Amino acid sequence: MPEIFEPGHFYHVYNRGNNKENVFIEEKNYSFFLGLVSKYILPISEIYCYCLMKNHFHFLLRIKDYEDLPDDLIKDKNRIHQPFSNLFNAYTKAINKAYNRTGSLFQEHFHKIRVNDLAFLQHLVAYIHLNPVKHRFTEDFGKYKHSSYQSILSAKPTKLKRNEVISLFDDAQNFVFWHDFKKIRYDGIIGEIEKIDE
């Protein structure tokens, strides 16, 4: 059954490689994937943060309000999931062609969790940025190249909802504080978030 998204709501969207295989094989794959995200996902959503790792990814996004969706989706909001399918299909097709492979690249159904508690967004943003440490892709999440952490703290132009993310934490200093690994791990809610990666 297709994933049904509701306009105006936050979602944690994530997926991993089929049979846990790598979906990002070399460096250029990451930027190519983000280019497809801009093409397919930005027209229907606002992206708050993300993290791409070799075999899986996480996004926190907000589906645009009903009146701001593309015309074809305004007519049928049950098709809001379609751009995600287009994203995965386009990326899979490109990777299969480039690396002489066949078949599915991602797990058949991507996952999404609707976030109704805005206070939970703080935990989720930090958790997504800390994910490369959890999975031992890096020891320093702040220097990890394939997450939105550096972009949120930067002054450079971005397609992310940078100001909105910072406002969740009141200011940039508190944003950094919330990314203390020990705090997020022992704050009580970490187990609820962590189980999605198991």
Biotite code that builds the C-alpha atoms (Angstrom):
import biotite.structure as struc

atoms = struc.array([
    struc.Atom([0.000, 0.000, 0.000], chain_id="A", res_id=1, res_name="MET", atom_name="CA", element="C"),
    struc.Atom([1.423, 3.415, -0.955], chain_id="A", res_id=2, res_name="PRO", atom_name="CA", element="C"),
    struc.Atom([2.685, 5.705, 1.788], chain_id="A", res_id=3, res_name="GLU", atom_name="CA", element="C"),
    struc.Atom([0.096, 8.392, 2.476], chain_id="A", res_id=4, res_name="ILE", atom_name="CA", element="C"),
    struc.Atom([1.406, 11.791, 3.528], chain_id="A", res_id=5, res_name="PHE", atom_name="CA", element="C"),
    struc.Atom([-0.729, 14.555, 5.003], chain_id="A", res_id=6, res_name="GLU", atom_name="CA", element="C"),
    struc.Atom([-0.064, 18.158, 3.910], chain_id="A", res_id=7, res_name="PRO", atom_name="CA", element="C"),
    struc.Atom([1.343, 20.459, 6.580], chain_id="A", res_id=8, res_name="GLY", atom_name="CA", element="C"),
    struc.Atom([2.856, 17.713, 8.742], chain_id="A", res_id=9, res_name="HIS", atom_name="CA", element="C"),
    struc.Atom([6.395, 16.696, 9.672], chain_id="A", res_id=10, res_name="PHE", atom_name="CA", element="C"),
    struc.Atom([7.763, 13.277, 8.742], chain_id="A", res_id=11, res_name="TYR", atom_name="CA", element="C"),
    struc.Atom([10.891, 11.319, 9.442], chain_id="A", res_id=12, res_name="HIS", atom_name="CA", element="C"),
    struc.Atom([11.618, 9.541, 6.159], chain_id="A", res_id=13, res_name="VAL", atom_name="CA", element="C"),
    struc.Atom([14.269, 6.852, 5.958], chain_id="A", res_id=14, res_name="TYR", atom_name="CA", element="C"),
    struc.Atom([15.285, 3.852, 3.924], chain_id="A", res_id=15, res_name="ASN", atom_name="CA", element="C"),
    struc.Atom([18.207, 1.504, 3.471], chain_id="A", res_id=16, res_name="ARG", atom_name="CA", element="C"),
    struc.Atom([19.747, -0.587, 0.755], chain_id="A", res_id=17, res_name="GLY", atom_name="CA", element="C"),
    struc.Atom([18.105, -3.829, -0.266], chain_id="A", res_id=18, res_name="ASN", atom_name="CA", element="C"),
    struc.Atom([19.649, -6.599, 1.850], chain_id="A", res_id=19, res_name="ASN", atom_name="CA", element="C"),
    struc.Atom([21.551, -3.789, 3.617], chain_id="A", res_id=20, res_name="LYS", atom_name="CA", element="C"),
    struc.Atom([23.831, -3.291, 0.604], chain_id="A", res_id=21, res_name="GLU", atom_name="CA", element="C"),
    struc.Atom([25.446, 0.075, -0.050], chain_id="A", res_id=22, res_name="ASN", atom_name="CA", element="C"),
    struc.Atom([23.367, 2.616, -1.941], chain_id="A", res_id=23, res_name="VAL", atom_name="CA", element="C"),
    struc.Atom([26.178, 5.186, -2.124], chain_id="A", res_id=24, res_name="PHE", atom_name="CA", element="C"),
    struc.Atom([29.141, 3.516, -3.772], chain_id="A", res_id=25, res_name="ILE", atom_name="CA", element="C"),
    struc.Atom([31.464, 6.473, -4.285], chain_id="A", res_id=26, res_name="GLU", atom_name="CA", element="C"),
    struc.Atom([31.604, 10.154, -3.388], chain_id="A", res_id=27, res_name="GLU", atom_name="CA", element="C"),
    struc.Atom([29.824, 11.487, -6.451], chain_id="A", res_id=28, res_name="LYS", atom_name="CA", element="C"),
    struc.Atom([26.753, 9.375, -5.650], chain_id="A", res_id=29, res_name="ASN", atom_name="CA", element="C"),
    struc.Atom([25.915, 11.530, -2.625], chain_id="A", res_id=30, res_name="TYR", atom_name="CA", element="C"),
    struc.Atom([25.671, 14.794, -4.545], chain_id="A", res_id=31, res_name="SER", atom_name="CA", element="C"),
    struc.Atom([23.818, 13.077, -7.389], chain_id="A", res_id=32, res_name="PHE", atom_name="CA", element="C"),
    struc.Atom([21.231, 11.758, -4.934], chain_id="A", res_id=33, res_name="PHE", atom_name="CA", element="C"),
    struc.Atom([20.786, 15.202, -3.361], chain_id="A", res_id=34, res_name="LEU", atom_name="CA", element="C"),
    struc.Atom([20.291, 16.635, -6.834], chain_id="A", res_id=35, res_name="GLY", atom_name="CA", element="C"),
    struc.Atom([17.435, 14.193, -7.360], chain_id="A", res_id=36, res_name="LEU", atom_name="CA", element="C"),
    struc.Atom([16.027, 15.116, -3.952], chain_id="A", res_id=37, res_name="VAL", atom_name="CA", element="C"),
    struc.Atom([15.940, 18.750, -5.101], chain_id="A", res_id=38, res_name="SER", atom_name="CA", element="C"),
    struc.Atom([14.183, 17.726, -8.299], chain_id="A", res_id=39, res_name="LYS", atom_name="CA", element="C"),
    struc.Atom([11.562, 15.400, -6.847], chain_id="A", res_id=40, res_name="TYR", atom_name="CA", element="C"),
    struc.Atom([11.116, 16.171, -3.147], chain_id="A", res_id=41, res_name="ILE", atom_name="CA", element="C"),
    struc.Atom([11.574, 19.937, -2.757], chain_id="A", res_id=42, res_name="LEU", atom_name="CA", element="C"),
    struc.Atom([8.462, 20.716, -4.846], chain_id="A", res_id=43, res_name="PRO", atom_name="CA", element="C"),
    struc.Atom([6.321, 18.934, -2.244], chain_id="A", res_id=44, res_name="ILE", atom_name="CA", element="C"),
    struc.Atom([8.207, 19.480, 1.002], chain_id="A", res_id=45, res_name="SER", atom_name="CA", element="C"),
    struc.Atom([10.504, 21.610, 3.125], chain_id="A", res_id=46, res_name="GLU", atom_name="CA", element="C"),
    struc.Atom([13.653, 19.790, 4.219], chain_id="A", res_id=47, res_name="ILE", atom_name="CA", element="C"),
    struc.Atom([14.796, 20.457, 7.766], chain_id="A", res_id=48, res_name="TYR", atom_name="CA", element="C"),
    struc.Atom([17.735, 18.071, 8.011], chain_id="A", res_id=49, res_name="CYS", atom_name="CA", element="C"),
    struc.Atom([19.206, 14.919, 6.509], chain_id="A", res_id=50, res_name="TYR", atom_name="CA", element="C"),
    struc.Atom([22.025, 12.426, 6.739], chain_id="A", res_id=51, res_name="CYS", atom_name="CA", element="C"),
    struc.Atom([23.259, 10.101, 4.005], chain_id="A", res_id=52, res_name="LEU", atom_name="CA", element="C"),
    struc.Atom([25.339, 7.050, 4.893], chain_id="A", res_id=53, res_name="MET", atom_name="CA", element="C"),
    struc.Atom([26.692, 4.246, 2.734], chain_id="A", res_id=54, res_name="LYS", atom_name="CA", element="C"),
    struc.Atom([23.752, 1.928, 3.163], chain_id="A", res_id=55, res_name="ASN", atom_name="CA", element="C"),
    struc.Atom([20.901, 4.127, 4.395], chain_id="A", res_id=56, res_name="HIS", atom_name="CA", element="C"),
    struc.Atom([19.627, 7.677, 4.823], chain_id="A", res_id=57, res_name="PHE", atom_name="CA", element="C"),
    struc.Atom([17.403, 9.850, 7.034], chain_id="A", res_id=58, res_name="HIS", atom_name="CA", element="C"),
    struc.Atom([15.409, 12.991, 6.251], chain_id="A", res_id=59, res_name="PHE", atom_name="CA", element="C"),
    struc.Atom([13.282, 15.198, 8.467], chain_id="A", res_id=60, res_name="LEU", atom_name="CA", element="C"),
    struc.Atom([10.871, 17.112, 6.287], chain_id="A", res_id=61, res_name="LEU", atom_name="CA", element="C"),
    struc.Atom([7.576, 18.901, 6.345], chain_id="A", res_id=62, res_name="ARG", atom_name="CA", element="C"),
    struc.Atom([5.075, 18.253, 3.586], chain_id="A", res_id=63, res_name="ILE", atom_name="CA", element="C"),
    struc.Atom([3.947, 21.579, 2.159], chain_id="A", res_id=64, res_name="LYS", atom_name="CA", element="C"),
    struc.Atom([0.517, 22.937, 2.955], chain_id="A", res_id=65, res_name="ASP", atom_name="CA", element="C"),
    struc.Atom([-2.235, 21.710, 0.664], chain_id="A", res_id=66, res_name="TYR", atom_name="CA", element="C"),
    struc.Atom([-2.500, 24.939, -1.327], chain_id="A", res_id=67, res_name="GLU", atom_name="CA", element="C"),
    struc.Atom([1.276, 25.010, -1.941], chain_id="A", res_id=68, res_name="ASP", atom_name="CA", element="C"),
    struc.Atom([1.488, 21.549, -3.477], chain_id="A", res_id=69, res_name="LEU", atom_name="CA", element="C"),
    struc.Atom([1.863, 21.086, -7.254], chain_id="A", res_id=70, res_name="PRO", atom_name="CA", element="C"),
    struc.Atom([-1.470, 21.188, -9.072], chain_id="A", res_id=71, res_name="ASP", atom_name="CA", element="C"),
    struc.Atom([-1.551, 17.476, -9.861], chain_id="A", res_id=72, res_name="ASP", atom_name="CA", element="C"),
    struc.Atom([-1.159, 16.608, -6.175], chain_id="A", res_id=73, res_name="LEU", atom_name="CA", element="C"),
    struc.Atom([-3.756, 19.142, -5.070], chain_id="A", res_id=74, res_name="ILE", atom_name="CA", element="C"),
    struc.Atom([-6.224, 17.168, -7.172], chain_id="A", res_id=75, res_name="LYS", atom_name="CA", element="C"),
    struc.Atom([-5.191, 13.901, -5.516], chain_id="A", res_id=76, res_name="ASP", atom_name="CA", element="C"),
    struc.Atom([-3.331, 14.238, -2.220], chain_id="A", res_id=77, res_name="LYS", atom_name="CA", element="C"),
    struc.Atom([-3.182, 10.437, -1.920], chain_id="A", res_id=78, res_name="ASN", atom_name="CA", element="C"),
    struc.Atom([-0.402, 10.630, -4.510], chain_id="A", res_id=79, res_name="ARG", atom_name="CA", element="C"),
    struc.Atom([1.961, 12.742, -2.399], chain_id="A", res_id=80, res_name="ILE", atom_name="CA", element="C"),
    struc.Atom([4.112, 9.622, -2.015], chain_id="A", res_id=81, res_name="HIS", atom_name="CA", element="C"),
    struc.Atom([4.718, 9.463, -5.785], chain_id="A", res_id=82, res_name="GLN", atom_name="CA", element="C"),
    struc.Atom([7.701, 11.884, -5.894], chain_id="A", res_id=83, res_name="PRO", atom_name="CA", element="C"),
    struc.Atom([9.502, 9.631, -3.404], chain_id="A", res_id=84, res_name="PHE", atom_name="CA", element="C"),
    struc.Atom([8.961, 6.636, -5.660], chain_id="A", res_id=85, res_name="SER", atom_name="CA", element="C"),
    struc.Atom([10.206, 8.709, -8.595], chain_id="A", res_id=86, res_name="ASN", atom_name="CA", element="C"),
    struc.Atom([13.318, 9.643, -6.610], chain_id="A", res_id=87, res_name="LEU", atom_name="CA", element="C"),
    struc.Atom([14.183, 6.057, -5.718], chain_id="A", res_id=88, res_name="PHE", atom_name="CA", element="C"),
    struc.Atom([13.445, 4.776, -9.212], chain_id="A", res_id=89, res_name="ASN", atom_name="CA", element="C"),
    struc.Atom([15.554, 7.475, -10.888], chain_id="A", res_id=90, res_name="ALA", atom_name="CA", element="C"),
    struc.Atom([18.489, 6.902, -8.544], chain_id="A", res_id=91, res_name="TYR", atom_name="CA", element="C"),
    struc.Atom([18.284, 3.119, -8.853], chain_id="A", res_id=92, res_name="THR", atom_name="CA", element="C"),
    struc.Atom([18.174, 3.315, -12.634], chain_id="A", res_id=93, res_name="LYS", atom_name="CA", element="C"),
    struc.Atom([21.270, 5.553, -12.701], chain_id="A", res_id=94, res_name="ALA", atom_name="CA", element="C"),
    struc.Atom([23.228, 3.367, -10.262], chain_id="A", res_id=95, res_name="ILE", atom_name="CA", element="C"),
    struc.Atom([22.293, 0.160, -12.079], chain_id="A", res_id=96, res_name="ASN", atom_name="CA", element="C"),
    struc.Atom([23.473, 1.635, -15.365], chain_id="A", res_id=97, res_name="LYS", atom_name="CA", element="C"),
    struc.Atom([26.696, 3.089, -13.937], chain_id="A", res_id=98, res_name="ALA", atom_name="CA", element="C"),
    struc.Atom([27.751, -0.022, -12.029], chain_id="A", res_id=99, res_name="TYR", atom_name="CA", element="C"),
    struc.Atom([26.350, -2.733, -14.292], chain_id="A", res_id=100, res_name="ASN", atom_name="CA", element="C"),
    struc.Atom([23.896, -4.051, -11.738], chain_id="A", res_id=101, res_name="ARG", atom_name="CA", element="C"),
    struc.Atom([20.235, -5.058, -11.897], chain_id="A", res_id=102, res_name="THR", atom_name="CA", element="C"),
    struc.Atom([17.289, -5.205, -9.556], chain_id="A", res_id=103, res_name="GLY", atom_name="CA", element="C"),
    struc.Atom([16.161, -3.206, -6.571], chain_id="A", res_id=104, res_name="SER", atom_name="CA", element="C"),
    struc.Atom([18.636, -0.949, -4.808], chain_id="A", res_id=105, res_name="LEU", atom_name="CA", element="C"),
    struc.Atom([16.434, 0.120, -1.899], chain_id="A", res_id=106, res_name="PHE", atom_name="CA", element="C"),
    struc.Atom([14.137, -1.841, 0.357], chain_id="A", res_id=107, res_name="GLN", atom_name="CA", element="C"),
    struc.Atom([10.770, -2.153, -1.317], chain_id="A", res_id=108, res_name="GLU", atom_name="CA", element="C"),
    struc.Atom([8.887, 0.226, 0.971], chain_id="A", res_id=109, res_name="HIS", atom_name="CA", element="C"),
    struc.Atom([10.502, 3.339, 2.367], chain_id="A", res_id=110, res_name="PHE", atom_name="CA", element="C"),
    struc.Atom([9.629, 4.261, 5.930], chain_id="A", res_id=111, res_name="HIS", atom_name="CA", element="C"),
    struc.Atom([8.004, 7.368, 7.279], chain_id="A", res_id=112, res_name="LYS", atom_name="CA", element="C"),
    struc.Atom([7.003, 8.386, 10.770], chain_id="A", res_id=113, res_name="ILE", atom_name="CA", element="C"),
    struc.Atom([4.688, 11.315, 11.271], chain_id="A", res_id=114, res_name="ARG", atom_name="CA", element="C"),
    struc.Atom([5.977, 13.666, 13.970], chain_id="A", res_id=115, res_name="VAL", atom_name="CA", element="C"),
    struc.Atom([3.145, 15.212, 15.946], chain_id="A", res_id=116, res_name="ASN", atom_name="CA", element="C"),
    struc.Atom([5.105, 16.352, 18.998], chain_id="A", res_id=117, res_name="ASP", atom_name="CA", element="C"),
    struc.Atom([7.130, 19.411, 18.030], chain_id="A", res_id=118, res_name="LEU", atom_name="CA", element="C"),
    struc.Atom([9.354, 18.954, 21.099], chain_id="A", res_id=119, res_name="ALA", atom_name="CA", element="C"),
    struc.Atom([10.341, 15.597, 19.631], chain_id="A", res_id=120, res_name="PHE", atom_name="CA", element="C"),
    struc.Atom([11.771, 17.425, 16.601], chain_id="A", res_id=121, res_name="LEU", atom_name="CA", element="C"),
    struc.Atom([14.782, 18.537, 18.646], chain_id="A", res_id=122, res_name="GLN", atom_name="CA", element="C"),
    struc.Atom([15.650, 14.953, 19.512], chain_id="A", res_id=123, res_name="HIS", atom_name="CA", element="C"),
    struc.Atom([15.120, 13.840, 15.946], chain_id="A", res_id=124, res_name="LEU", atom_name="CA", element="C"),
    struc.Atom([17.294, 16.534, 14.386], chain_id="A", res_id=125, res_name="VAL", atom_name="CA", element="C"),
    struc.Atom([20.134, 15.684, 16.752], chain_id="A", res_id=126, res_name="ALA", atom_name="CA", element="C"),
    struc.Atom([19.665, 11.957, 16.275], chain_id="A", res_id=127, res_name="TYR", atom_name="CA", element="C"),
    struc.Atom([19.797, 12.240, 12.483], chain_id="A", res_id=128, res_name="ILE", atom_name="CA", element="C"),
    struc.Atom([23.019, 14.245, 12.629], chain_id="A", res_id=129, res_name="HIS", atom_name="CA", element="C"),
    struc.Atom([24.531, 11.818, 15.160], chain_id="A", res_id=130, res_name="LEU", atom_name="CA", element="C"),
    struc.Atom([23.667, 8.752, 13.097], chain_id="A", res_id=131, res_name="ASN", atom_name="CA", element="C"),
    struc.Atom([27.107, 8.459, 11.416], chain_id="A", res_id=132, res_name="PRO", atom_name="CA", element="C"),
    struc.Atom([28.687, 8.181, 14.871], chain_id="A", res_id=133, res_name="VAL", atom_name="CA", element="C"),
    struc.Atom([26.217, 5.524, 15.947], chain_id="A", res_id=134, res_name="LYS", atom_name="CA", element="C"),
    struc.Atom([27.010, 3.457, 12.846], chain_id="A", res_id=135, res_name="HIS", atom_name="CA", element="C"),
    struc.Atom([30.745, 4.148, 13.102], chain_id="A", res_id=136, res_name="ARG", atom_name="CA", element="C"),
    struc.Atom([31.122, 5.951, 9.806], chain_id="A", res_id=137, res_name="PHE", atom_name="CA", element="C"),
    struc.Atom([32.913, 8.747, 11.665], chain_id="A", res_id=138, res_name="THR", atom_name="CA", element="C"),
    struc.Atom([34.013, 9.715, 15.153], chain_id="A", res_id=139, res_name="GLU", atom_name="CA", element="C"),
    struc.Atom([33.138, 13.384, 14.634], chain_id="A", res_id=140, res_name="ASP", atom_name="CA", element="C"),
    struc.Atom([29.619, 14.028, 13.346], chain_id="A", res_id=141, res_name="PHE", atom_name="CA", element="C"),
    struc.Atom([30.429, 17.724, 13.009], chain_id="A", res_id=142, res_name="GLY", atom_name="CA", element="C"),
    struc.Atom([32.917, 16.988, 10.252], chain_id="A", res_id=143, res_name="LYS", atom_name="CA", element="C"),
    struc.Atom([30.834, 14.364, 8.485], chain_id="A", res_id=144, res_name="TYR", atom_name="CA", element="C"),
    struc.Atom([30.360, 15.620, 4.920], chain_id="A", res_id=145, res_name="LYS", atom_name="CA", element="C"),
    struc.Atom([27.063, 13.995, 4.043], chain_id="A", res_id=146, res_name="HIS", atom_name="CA", element="C"),
    struc.Atom([24.720, 15.446, 6.633], chain_id="A", res_id=147, res_name="SER", atom_name="CA", element="C"),
    struc.Atom([23.048, 18.830, 6.963], chain_id="A", res_id=148, res_name="SER", atom_name="CA", element="C"),
    struc.Atom([24.790, 19.726, 10.253], chain_id="A", res_id=149, res_name="TYR", atom_name="CA", element="C"),
    struc.Atom([27.470, 21.951, 8.708], chain_id="A", res_id=150, res_name="GLN", atom_name="CA", element="C"),
    struc.Atom([24.997, 23.581, 6.328], chain_id="A", res_id=151, res_name="SER", atom_name="CA", element="C"),
    struc.Atom([22.679, 24.536, 9.156], chain_id="A", res_id=152, res_name="ILE", atom_name="CA", element="C"),
    struc.Atom([25.515, 26.303, 10.978], chain_id="A", res_id=153, res_name="LEU", atom_name="CA", element="C"),
    struc.Atom([26.868, 27.903, 7.809], chain_id="A", res_id=154, res_name="SER", atom_name="CA", element="C"),
    struc.Atom([25.937, 31.290, 6.357], chain_id="A", res_id=155, res_name="ALA", atom_name="CA", element="C"),
    struc.Atom([26.088, 29.987, 2.781], chain_id="A", res_id=156, res_name="LYS", atom_name="CA", element="C"),
    struc.Atom([22.887, 29.738, 0.709], chain_id="A", res_id=157, res_name="PRO", atom_name="CA", element="C"),
    struc.Atom([20.969, 26.531, 1.326], chain_id="A", res_id=158, res_name="THR", atom_name="CA", element="C"),
    struc.Atom([17.748, 24.814, 0.303], chain_id="A", res_id=159, res_name="LYS", atom_name="CA", element="C"),
    struc.Atom([17.305, 23.618, 3.878], chain_id="A", res_id=160, res_name="LEU", atom_name="CA", element="C"),
    struc.Atom([14.938, 25.356, 6.293], chain_id="A", res_id=161, res_name="LYS", atom_name="CA", element="C"),
    struc.Atom([17.963, 26.570, 8.246], chain_id="A", res_id=162, res_name="ARG", atom_name="CA", element="C"),
    struc.Atom([16.325, 29.361, 10.221], chain_id="A", res_id=163, res_name="ASN", atom_name="CA", element="C"),
    struc.Atom([13.405, 27.142, 11.156], chain_id="A", res_id=164, res_name="GLU", atom_name="CA", element="C"),
    struc.Atom([15.759, 24.430, 12.406], chain_id="A", res_id=165, res_name="VAL", atom_name="CA", element="C"),
    struc.Atom([17.761, 26.878, 14.514], chain_id="A", res_id=166, res_name="ILE", atom_name="CA", element="C"),
    struc.Atom([14.534, 28.306, 15.921], chain_id="A", res_id=167, res_name="SER", atom_name="CA", element="C"),
    struc.Atom([13.605, 24.842, 17.215], chain_id="A", res_id=168, res_name="LEU", atom_name="CA", element="C"),
    struc.Atom([16.613, 25.202, 19.513], chain_id="A", res_id=169, res_name="PHE", atom_name="CA", element="C"),
    struc.Atom([16.203, 28.962, 20.102], chain_id="A", res_id=170, res_name="ASP", atom_name="CA", element="C"),
    struc.Atom([19.675, 29.780, 18.750], chain_id="A", res_id=171, res_name="ASP", atom_name="CA", element="C"),
    struc.Atom([22.768, 28.246, 17.109], chain_id="A", res_id=172, res_name="ALA", atom_name="CA", element="C"),
    struc.Atom([24.571, 27.802, 20.417], chain_id="A", res_id=173, res_name="GLN", atom_name="CA", element="C"),
    struc.Atom([21.749, 25.694, 21.808], chain_id="A", res_id=174, res_name="ASN", atom_name="CA", element="C"),
    struc.Atom([21.567, 23.783, 18.526], chain_id="A", res_id=175, res_name="PHE", atom_name="CA", element="C"),
    struc.Atom([25.206, 22.754, 19.041], chain_id="A", res_id=176, res_name="VAL", atom_name="CA", element="C"),
    struc.Atom([24.549, 21.920, 22.696], chain_id="A", res_id=177, res_name="PHE", atom_name="CA", element="C"),
    struc.Atom([21.694, 19.590, 21.781], chain_id="A", res_id=178, res_name="TRP", atom_name="CA", element="C"),
    struc.Atom([24.047, 17.579, 19.607], chain_id="A", res_id=179, res_name="HIS", atom_name="CA", element="C"),
    struc.Atom([26.037, 16.432, 22.601], chain_id="A", res_id=180, res_name="ASP", atom_name="CA", element="C"),
    struc.Atom([26.043, 12.685, 22.088], chain_id="A", res_id=181, res_name="PHE", atom_name="CA", element="C"),
    struc.Atom([25.761, 11.835, 25.787], chain_id="A", res_id=182, res_name="LYS", atom_name="CA", element="C"),
    struc.Atom([22.789, 14.145, 26.209], chain_id="A", res_id=183, res_name="LYS", atom_name="CA", element="C"),
    struc.Atom([20.788, 12.679, 23.367], chain_id="A", res_id=184, res_name="ILE", atom_name="CA", element="C"),
    struc.Atom([21.669, 9.124, 24.393], chain_id="A", res_id=185, res_name="ARG", atom_name="CA", element="C"),
    struc.Atom([20.647, 9.513, 28.017], chain_id="A", res_id=186, res_name="TYR", atom_name="CA", element="C"),
    struc.Atom([17.715, 11.844, 27.606], chain_id="A", res_id=187, res_name="ASP", atom_name="CA", element="C"),
    struc.Atom([15.280, 8.955, 27.754], chain_id="A", res_id=188, res_name="GLY", atom_name="CA", element="C"),
    struc.Atom([13.865, 9.231, 24.263], chain_id="A", res_id=189, res_name="ILE", atom_name="CA", element="C"),
    struc.Atom([16.867, 7.840, 22.406], chain_id="A", res_id=190, res_name="ILE", atom_name="CA", element="C"),
    struc.Atom([15.688, 4.223, 22.567], chain_id="A", res_id=191, res_name="GLY", atom_name="CA", element="C"),
    struc.Atom([12.438, 5.139, 20.849], chain_id="A", res_id=192, res_name="GLU", atom_name="CA", element="C"),
    struc.Atom([14.337, 6.707, 17.960], chain_id="A", res_id=193, res_name="ILE", atom_name="CA", element="C"),
    struc.Atom([17.111, 4.134, 17.819], chain_id="A", res_id=194, res_name="GLU", atom_name="CA", element="C"),
    struc.Atom([14.861, 1.150, 17.201], chain_id="A", res_id=195, res_name="LYS", atom_name="CA", element="C"),
    struc.Atom([14.183, 2.316, 13.638], chain_id="A", res_id=196, res_name="ILE", atom_name="CA", element="C"),
    struc.Atom([17.785, 1.556, 12.675], chain_id="A", res_id=197, res_name="ASP", atom_name="CA", element="C"),
    struc.Atom([17.765, -1.998, 13.985], chain_id="A", res_id=198, res_name="GLU", atom_name="CA", element="C"),
])
